[in-house]
Amino acid sequence: MESTAGRGQLLAISDLHIGYAENRALVEKMRPESDDDWLLVAGDVAETVADIRWALETLAGRFRKVIWAPGNHELWTHPKDTVTLRGLARYEHLVDLCRELGVTTPEDPYPVWEGPGGPVAVAPLFLLYDYSFLPAGCDTKEQGLEYAHGTGVVCTDEFMLHPDPYPTRDAWCRARIAETERRLAQLPPSCPPCWSTTTRWTGTPRRSCTTRSSPCGAAPG
């Protein structure tokens, strides 16, 4: 595991959605309070690779360390994006992009925060979802999707977040969970993980339900 000593703060943000001009302007203004601040970017930066690159490159040039985990929007194969990769190939392309920029991804060794509250391993988790969060009266994925289509309100993931080469998004989810559990089990007891990102979308009319735990020992961000 990589370790970076320092004081500073362990900060987190999500849902930048810089496709909106006002959000892009906010990212342009973001600055750390000290040279030792880390920033966790918990998904939904943008829909196009060009916008994702701009945001992460901008932030990586300001914060001592930037750690990213994808949301669903980064994984969309959006018609306005010139990069037409799908599923795993798109995710791997984004991982390569992050490594080029010096941004830590879920595929990299978990960095160790040694500032206030440390040492703890910062573990960005990319897990997808398994459709088990269902609307009332639905017991299966198929029932949930049928209900969503019946209301005319269906999650965009059903059209733009492709699971290739996995047969389904929930199959990709199961593979991600198995690999993540294996990696987390290898962490030493003296350095537990302090940050996880678990995101579920249901394909139903509910809003995306996202749970992101606060960084251990971190100042509010």
N, C-alpha and C positions, 0 to 999 in steps of 0.2 A: 504494500500500500504506500502511496505517496504521502508524505507528511510535509506540511508547510507551517512553520512556527510563526507566531505573531500575536498581536493583541487584536485590535479592530473589532468588528462586529460580523456576525453571520446573518446575512439579510436574505429575504426571500420575496419574490414577486411572481405573479402569474398573469395569464390572459392579457398580454400586451396588445395583441391584435393591431399591429401597426399598419394594417391596410387602411385604417381610419387616420386621416391627417392629424387630428387632434392627439391621438395616441402616439403617433410617430414624433410629434413635437415634444411630448412629455419624455420620451426616451432620449431625445436629443439633449434634454436638460438634466437627465439623471447623472448624479455625481456621487462618489463615495465620500464619507466624512473623514476617512483616514486612508493612508496607503495600504493598510492591512485588511480592509474590508473585503469579504467574500460575498458574492451574489448568487443565489440559487434561482434559476429561471425555470419555473414549474409549468411549462407547456403553454400552447396556444400563442406562440409568438406571432405567427402570420400563416398565410396559406401558400405563398410562393417561396421557392428556394431563394430567389433574389432578395426578398424582404427579410427572410430568416437570416441570411448572411449579413445583411446590413445591420440588423438589430444586434446580433451576437458579436459581430466584429466591433461595433460601437461600444458595447458594454465591456467586452474583453480588453479593450484599450484603456479602460478606466479603473476597473476593479482588479484587485490582486489575483483573484480567481473567480471564474464564472463556471457554474455547474448547471447543465441543462438536462431536462427530461422532456420528452415530447408530449404534447396534448393531441387531441384528435385532429386539430386543424393543420398541424404540420404534416400529418400523414395523408391528408386528402390529395388525390390526384385531381387538381382543380383545372377546369378548362382554360383559365387565364394564365396558368403556369406554363412556361416553355419547357420545364422539366416534366416529362410524361411518365417517369418511373412509377411503378405501383408496388404497394405492399412492402415486403421485406426489402426489396431493392431500393425503394425510396428511403426507408429508414436507414439502411446502410449508407446511402449517399449522404444523408444528413449527418451521420456519425463521422464520415470522412471529412465533411465540411467543417464540423466542430473541431476535429483534431488539427486541421489546417490552421484554424484560428486560435488554438490553444485552449479550447473550451472542453471541460470534462463532460463525458456522456455516461449513460448507464452501462456501456460496454467497456469502460476504462476502470483501472484500479480505483477503489474508493479513496478519495483524499482524506487525510486526517486533519481535523480542525483542532488546533492546539491553543486557541485563544480562550476567552472566558467560557467556562463550562466544559472545556475539553480535558483530555483528548477524547474525541469521538470520531468515528468514521462517518463521512457524509455519503449516504447511499441514495443516489437518484434511481428510482425504480420505474421501469417501463413495463406495465403489466397488461394493458388493454382491459377488456371486460368480457364477462361470460353470459350476459343477459339474465342473470339471476335476480336482478333488481327489477321487479315487474309491477305493472299497475294492478290495482285491486281487482280480484276476480280472475286473474290470469295465473296459470300454474306453469306454463312452459314458454320457451322462447317463441315458438310458433304462434301461440295464443296472443302473446304480447305484440308481435308484429302485425298479426291480423287486426288486433284492436287499433293499433296506430294507423294502419292503412284505412281502416273504417272511419276514423275521425278526420283523415286527410292531413294529419300532422305526423310526419315521419322524420326521424333523425337523419341529417344529411350524410352521416357515416354510411348509411345503407346504399348510397349512390356513389360516394367518392372515396371512402376508406376501404381499399381493396386488401384482402388478406394474402394475396399471392406470395409464395406458392402453397400456403395452407388452404385447405378447402373452405374454412370459415373463419370469421374473426374470433369466435370462442375457441377454436382449435389453436389459433396463434396465441391466444391468451393462456391456454394451458401450457404451451411450450415455454412461454415467457416466465410463468410462475415457477415451473420446475427448475429452470436455469437460475432464476433469481434466488430461490430457496437454497440451491446448491452453493451459490457464491456467499450468501449471508451466513451460512453455516460454517464457513471457513474463517470468519472474523474471530480474532482472539477475544476472550471474555473481558480483557482489560480495555478493549476499544469497541464498545457496542455501536451499532448504527444509530444515527440521530435524525435522519430525515428520510421520509419515504413519500412517494407519490403514487396514489392508487386512484385510478380514474374509471368510472363506470358510466356508460350511456346505455339507455334501455331500448332505443328505437320506438319509444312511446311518446305521447305528447308532453311528458314532463320535461323540465329543463335538465340539462346535463347535471349530474350529481357528482361533485368532485370533493374528495377528502384529501387534504394535504396537511400533514402534521407539522406543528411548529418546530423549528430547529431546537435541539436540546441545548440549554444554557445560552441561547442566543438572545441578543437584544431584539425587541420588536422591530420588524421591518415593514 
